[in-house]
Amino acid sequence: MTVSRARRWRRELRRVVGGALNVTTARLMNRHHGRPRPPGLDLPAYRALSAPTPRDLAELLAGRSNRERGWLTEEVLRAAGFPVERQPYRTIEGAGVNLFVDLGAGPRTLMFASHHDAVPGSPGANDNAASVGILRALGLRLAADPPRRLRVRLGFFAGEERAMLGSRVYVRRNDPDALARTIIGVVSLELCGIGDSLALWDVTPALEATPLLQAWIATMNALGYRRDEGYHLAEPVPFFGSDHRPFADRGVPGVGLTAIPRASMEPLRAFIYGGVRGILVPPARRPPPFTTYHTTADTPETLELPTLAAVETALEVLVRTLDTAPSGA
């Protein structure tokens, strides 16, 4: 076995163990809080809305089983007129279905990822139903005015809470050279419903030089955000992960996107980069948005409408920026 192959197997084993621990920890943490609150909307009520918002979709998904969340996500996407590609999987770690919507027909692909599953006991509104809603809304914008030279792939992954299981399966099923050659970047949305600034994380100096990051910086500047105030480029994050990482393992530029309150930036940095001591802090003492993360308090009422709208707008401007960039950029 080569060194690189052995390293991949060790990384995969760590993720299998980490995913099991993540789910078990949430189950234990939430076990004394009873069942999650029933969903605020059922499917007929959602369908009756004239223009559902991302928070409406969070109301529909929150508090449901992961199987229901996946099924409802597919139903909502198909009802909106999207051509949905479904990719079910079953592994020793678990089963699920990944869903994809492609918009535009350019030779280069930009992928936005959100996961539709949640940890046991948590309604899963900010983690991560809000992001599913944002991508649905973004898809409607792009369907009305598709990119000309770019293909945008909206990925709705299952099993993210099991150490990115759905995206790991997707990457394993695709040729790594083809992924690196055709995908110019992956942005995974995590905790995008609370806060007044935007943070990209897992950014390295080499990644900052890529067309994906340069387009993001141009997008933030165009929208009037100031670096280290309205937006942040954060170095690789320990312990926490998201669906961009399996792609990054194969050489595809990948980052996570999270909305955060500006006032929480320094406490957040201490919490996230503080090692094991940081992640053992009780949720009530964590800085937002981690006060509700993986808890029974992650309800749709905590989501902030201006934040959801800001993320949606930023992603659309990023698409337009990349769509008009020179093909070699």
Sequence and secondary structure as in RCSB ss.txt:
>XXXX:A:sequence
MTVSRARRWRRELRRVVGGALNVTTARLMNRHHGRPRPPGLDLPAYRALSAPTPRDLAELLAGRSNRERGWLTEE
VLRAAGFPVERQPYRTIEGAGVNLFVDLGAGPRTLMFASHHDAVPGSPGANDNAASVGILRALGLRLAADPPRRL
RVRLGFFAGEERAMLGSRVYVRRNDPDALARTIIGVVSLELCGIGDSLALWDVTPALEATPLLQAWIATMNALGY
RRDEGYHLAEPVPFFGSDHRPFADRGVPGVGLTAIPRASMEPLRAFIYGGVRGILVPPARRPPPFTTYHTTADTP
ETLELPTLAAVETALEVLVRTLDTAPSGA
>XXXX:A:secstr
  HHHHHHHHHHHHHHHHHHHHHHHHHHHHGGG S    S  HHHHHH SS  HHHHHHHHTTS HHHHHHHHHH
HHHHTT  EEEEEEEETTEEEEEEEEEE   SEEEEEEEE    TT   IIIIIHHHHHHHHHHHHHHHS  SSE
EEEEEEES TTTTSHHHHHHHHTS HHHHHHHEEEEEEE S SS SEEEEES  HHHHTSHHHHHHHHHHHHTT 
 BTTTEEE    SS   TTHHHHHTT  EEEEEEE GGGHHHHHHHHTSTHHHHTS GGGS TTTTSTTSTT  G
GG  HHHHHHHHHHHHHHHHHHHTS TT 
